[in-house]
């Protein structure tokens, strides 16, 4: 029962957060960023599931998806979107602080879910701190993609003037 509540809460959070992506003036920037983030999330999750490091006993459309669709396509991209927005502009010290503020709760939540629910199970040698490190790594990678896309868009806008 709690597993389904968590899945519905994630779906609700993701769907109702989605309009904030499109309130931003530069939809042409955020849509590719969102799609790239979804692809990163999906591929890494798919690899972990295929390597039997992680399993999702209770998930959305279990006959279709072996990965956590709701987290990969709704929850994580929004958190990453907010993280990248909060670091613009920011000093290295502020970026590290915001990385901790956004990643630590997200990684710890995953560890708690593994211990208390059937929404995620770590298998084999996979440990919670690996998941925490992966969340940190993906936030850093996403920030790098954000900076690259932002620079590309700025150059395109400057050349079109």
N, C-alpha and C positions, 0 to 999 in steps of 0.2 A: 504493500500500500504506500509506504513512504517513498519507495522507488518511483512510482508513477507520479506522485506529487512533485518530486524533484524534477522529473522530465517535463511535466506540465508547467512548472514554475520557470524552467529554463526556456521553454517555448514561448511562454507569455512574456518573459523578460526580453528575449530576442526580437520577437515580432513587434512589441510596443516600443522598443528602442530604435528600430529601423527608421522611422521617420526623421530622427535627429540626423541621420546620415545625409538626408536629402534637403534639410533645411539650410545646410551649408551652401554657400554660393558656388563652389567648384565641384559640382556633381561629376564632371568629366574626370576629376582627380580621384574622388572617393570611391567611385564604382570600380575602377581597375584595382585600387588598393584593397577594397573589400574582397574582390574575386581572387586576387593573389593570396591574401591571407587565408581564404577558404581552401585554396589549393594546397598551401603549405600545411595547414592543419590536417586536411584529409589525407594527404600523402604520408605524413609522419605517423598519423594514427593507423592508417592501413598497414604500414610497415611493421609497427609495433604489434598489431593484431596478428598479422601473418607470421611474425617471428614468435608468436605466443608469449609475448612479454606482458601484454595487457588483454583483458577480456571484458566485454560488456554484457553480463548475463541478462540485464533488463535494459532494453533500448528501444528507440523509435523504429518502427517497421523492421522487426528482427529478421524477417525473411528476405528483405531487400538490402539492409545495411548491417555490416558486421562492426562498423565503427560507431562512434557517438555522434550521430548526425546533428543533433541539437547543439551540442557544445562546439563542434567544428564549424558549423555554418551560421549559428545565431549568437551564441554567448561569447565565445573567444574573439571573433572579429570585432564585436562592439567594444569589448574591454581594450583590445589593442588600438582601436580607433580613438578611444578616449585617452589612452596613454600617449599616443603620438600627438594628439591635439594639445595635451598638457605640457609637452616638451618643446613647444614651438612658441617663441624662442626660449631656450634655457641653457644655463651653463652646464658643464660636465657634472658638477656637484648636484645640481638640481635634477639632471637626468637620472643619475644614480639613485637619488632619493625617490624620485617618481617610479623608477623601475622597481624599487623595493615596495613602495606603496601599492602598485598595481599587481606585481607578480607574486609577492609573498602570500597574500590572502588567497589568490587564485590557486597557487600550488598547494597550500595547506588545506584548502577546501577539497581538492582532489584526494589528498591523503586521508582526510576525515571520511569522505564518501567511501573510500576503499575499505576502511575499517568498520563502518557502521551500516553500509547499505550493500545492495547487489547491483548498483549502477556501474561499478567498475571493480575489477579484481586484478591485482598485480600477480603475475605468474613467473615461475622460474626464478631467475636472479634479479628481476626488476624490483627496485625499491622505491619508496616514496620520494626519497631525495633525488632520484633520477628524474622523476616527474617534475619536481620543483626546479631542477637545473634546466630541464627542457622548456619550461614556461619562461624562465629568465632568458634562455638562448633565443626563443622565438620572439620575445619582445624586442630584444636587441636587433635581431635580423629584420623584424618588421620596421623598426625605427630606421634602419639603413635603407630599406626599400622606400619608406616614406620620404626620406631625404633625397634619394635619387629621383623618385617620381616628381617631387616638388621642384627640384632643380631643372628637370626636363621640361616641366610645364612652364616654369618661369622663362626659360630660354625660348620656348615656342611662342609664348606671349610677347616677349621682347622682339623677336624676329618678325612677328606679324604686324607690328606697329608701323 
